[in-house]
């Protein structure tokens, strides 16, 4: 990110300083350019702008230099992506040399815990081939970071890999049925600090449907969804040119509205799913059958399993 883009971001935030401001340092990998994070943070602090910030990282670059900077940039929590315990994680997430990243991540986690007060969320992506890795990773952290996990300084969550764009050539993505069976399996396990069956909350709008939520790229392009980043046709503006397309912003807010769909309006789980991902609805001409809510079929089964 150039100095010009940094300056433009600070100006943009400063112009909106009376609003609630939240920054998520994301990527790519944000720690590849930790100095930009410090530059922008220092400028915001100099301008006395109130804001909160968090970070989503693969955790492999939590070096002493990076952590020293994180101490000074008001990070409220860090999410670290992992794919399992060392054997599996290192196959899936390795450096260019082929060396696995698991040990580097654990070293970085220890550094964060000992040198800062920043909470950590471990987010495990699971599919049909590594679903037990979440359980193994929970056990690993229970054994090696017991006090931090018990105190919720470290939390372990997971998300399932779904086939939303017909890329699943190997058939490893989880279907709704696979997802429910896995939740039910976790619910029966005697495993401390696990994530298990839970009652869903009311849906909140994603950034695509949220006024004032933007993804800003290193070259200054502005997007309304991180899945659009890198596709110039989906850009809604440019931070350097200080312009945004009102017509594109309007389309993001109102196109493929679930309230214009009879099936959605009559669906009992609409308050939970909120109509699903608007990008999926666009692919499916507003119907969203390709990603209709997991809860539509399984909410009754979850209710029968959850202890109220």
TAZI-V971248 format. One record per residue. N is the residue number from 1. RES is the residue in one letter. SS is DSSP state (h for helix, s for strand, l for the rest). Layout:
# TAZI-V971248
N:RES:SS
N:RES:SS
This chain:
# TAZI-V971248
1:X:l
2:X:l
3:X:h
4:X:h
5:X:h
6:X:h
7:X:h
8:X:h
9:X:h
10:X:h
11:X:h
12:X:h
13:X:h
14:X:h
15:X:h
16:X:l
17:X:l
18:X:l
19:X:l
20:X:l
21:X:l
22:X:s
23:X:s
24:X:s
25:X:s
26:X:l
27:X:l
28:X:l
29:X:l
30:X:h
31:X:h
32:X:h
33:X:h
34:X:h
35:X:h
36:X:h
37:X:h
38:X:h
39:X:h
40:X:h
41:X:h
42:X:h
43:X:h
44:X:h
45:X:h
46:X:h
47:X:l
48:X:l
49:X:l
50:X:l
51:X:l
52:X:s
53:X:s
54:X:s
55:X:s
56:X:s
57:X:s
58:X:l
59:X:l
60:X:l
61:X:l
62:X:l
63:X:l
64:X:h
65:X:h
66:X:h
67:X:h
68:X:h
69:X:h
70:X:h
71:X:l
72:X:l
73:X:l
74:X:l
75:X:s
76:X:s
77:X:s
78:X:s
79:X:s
80:X:s
81:X:s
82:X:s
83:X:l
84:X:l
85:X:l
86:X:h
87:X:h
88:X:h
89:X:h
90:X:h
91:X:h
92:X:h
93:X:l
94:X:s
95:X:l
96:X:l
97:X:l
98:X:l
99:X:l
100:X:s
101:X:l
102:X:h
103:X:h
104:X:h
105:X:h
106:X:h
107:X:h
108:X:h
109:X:h
110:X:h
111:X:h
112:X:h
113:X:h
114:X:h
115:X:h
116:X:l
117:X:l
118:X:l
119:X:s
120:X:s
121:X:s
122:X:s
123:X:s
124:X:s
125:X:s
126:X:s
127:X:l
128:X:l
129:X:l
130:X:l
131:X:h
132:X:h
133:X:h
134:X:h
135:X:h
136:X:h
137:X:h
138:X:h
139:X:h
140:X:h
141:X:h
142:X:h
143:X:h
144:X:h
145:X:l
146:X:h
147:X:h
148:X:h
149:X:h
150:X:h
151:X:l
152:X:l
153:X:l
154:X:s
155:X:s
156:X:s
157:X:s
158:X:s
159:X:s
160:X:s
161:X:l
162:X:l
163:X:l
164:X:l
165:X:l
166:X:l
167:X:l
168:X:l
169:X:l
170:X:l
171:X:l
172:X:l
173:X:l
174:X:l
175:X:l
176:X:h
177:X:h
178:X:h
179:X:h
180:X:h
181:X:h
182:X:h
183:X:h
184:X:h
185:X:h
186:X:h
187:X:h
188:X:h
189:X:l
190:X:l
191:X:l
192:X:l
193:X:l
194:X:l
195:X:l
196:X:l
197:X:l
198:X:l
199:X:l
200:X:l
201:X:l
202:X:l
203:X:l
204:X:l
205:X:l
206:X:l
207:X:h
208:X:h
209:X:h
210:X:l
211:X:l
212:X:l
213:X:l
214:X:l
215:X:s
216:X:s
217:X:l
218:X:l
219:X:l
220:X:l
221:X:s
222:X:s
223:X:s
224:X:l
225:X:l
226:X:h
227:X:h
228:X:h
229:X:l
230:X:l
231:X:l
232:X:h
233:X:h
234:X:h
235:X:l
236:X:l
237:X:s
238:X:s
239:X:l
240:X:l
241:X:l
242:X:l
243:X:s
244:X:s
245:X:l
246:X:h
247:X:h
248:X:h
249:X:h
250:X:h
251:X:h
252:X:h
253:X:h
254:X:h
255:X:l
256:X:l
257:X:l
258:X:h
259:X:h
260:X:h
261:X:l
262:X:h
263:X:h
264:X:h
265:X:h
266:X:l
267:X:l
268:X:l
269:X:l
270:X:h
271:X:h
272:X:h
273:X:h
274:X:l
275:X:l
276:X:l
277:X:l
278:X:h
279:X:h
280:X:h
281:X:h
282:X:h
283:X:h
284:X:l
285:X:l
286:X:l
287:X:l
288:X:l
289:X:h
290:X:h
291:X:h
292:X:l
293:X:l
294:X:l
295:X:h
296:X:h
297:X:h
298:X:h
299:X:h
300:X:h
301:X:h
302:X:h
303:X:h
304:X:h
305:X:h
306:X:l
307:X:l
308:X:l
